[in-house]
Amino acid sequence: MLDVMPRVSDEHLAARRQQILDAARQCFLRDGFHNTSMQDVIAEAGLSVGAVYRYFPSKNDLITSIAQTVIGGADDIFTELARHEPPLPLTEALDRALAYVDGQTGEDGMLRLAIQVWSESLRDPALAEFVRTTYTGFRERFVAMARRAREAGELPADADPTVVGTALFGLVPGYLMQRVLTGSPDRASYLAGVRTLLAGPPR
């Protein structure tokens, strides 16, 4: 009678894949994409060469998976904000989006890798297409928020939701970039500036 190898569960496979991604994230945060080798990731994960290459045949595959993880969490938050009932005032929606950024820009924060992803997308066509498609989707979430704000009377009836949503979305990566590169401003100060801009000159 032939011996039958025990079947590896889906949970085990998912856990092993996540173990490798966690190791890659630590390496990328510490040394950057280009200064990290597959051997570095293998050593960080504490796994065999074959185990790592089974899931990720190349470093580019790891970078793409990390990018998907970085961006996926933001998409969940932005989608929730766009569908919130009742619709949130735009500055409150922005505040919640920036709170997510704050929670992911610490030393081990996933969004610290976002700037590396942007840079890598300039040389990797496949990653560039992924980033373009994903960020276009992000922008559409903010356009939806602006459309609902106009319907609720928060914006003038003749306001263009596409224009407003595009500008509103731009405030999020702008805040992220400043936080990662300079360590400031804090969220309260940033929002105070946004509210002042939205208020316009005294009438």
C-alpha positions, 0 to 999 in steps of 0.5 A: 500500500502506497504511503500518502503524503498529508495534504497541506491545508490552505490555512498553512499555505496562507500563513507561510505566504504571509510569513514571507511577506512579513519578512520582505516588508521588514527587509524593504523598510530597513534597506529599501527595494534595491538593497534587498536581495532574495537571500536577505528575505530568505534569511529574515523569514527563516525558511529554505530557498525552495520554500520562498521561491515556491511562493515568490519566484522573483523579487519583483513578485514580492514587490508587487505583492507588497504593493497590493497589500499596502494599497489594499488596506487604503482601498477598504477605508476609502470605499467605506468612507464613500459609502458611509450612511449618512454621507460624511462632511468632506472634512470629516471624511478626509480626517478619517482617511488621514487617520488611516495614514497616521496609523500606517506611517510609523517605523513599521507602517505599511504606508512607509513603503508607498513612496518606494512603490511609486518610485519602482512603478517608474521602471516596472511597466506591470507595477506602473499599470497596477498603481495607475489603475489602483490610484484611479480607483482611489480618486473615484472614491473621492469623486463619489464623496464629492458627488454625495456632498453636492447632493447633501447641499454641502457643495454648491449645486454647480460644483463639479464632483470630479474636480472637487474629488480629484483635489480632495484625493490629492490631499491624502498622498500629499499628507502621506509624503510630508509625514514620511519625509519630514515627520510633519505636519500633524493631522490637526494642523493639516486639517486646520489648513484645509478648512481655512482654504475651503472657507475662502476669504471673508465675505 
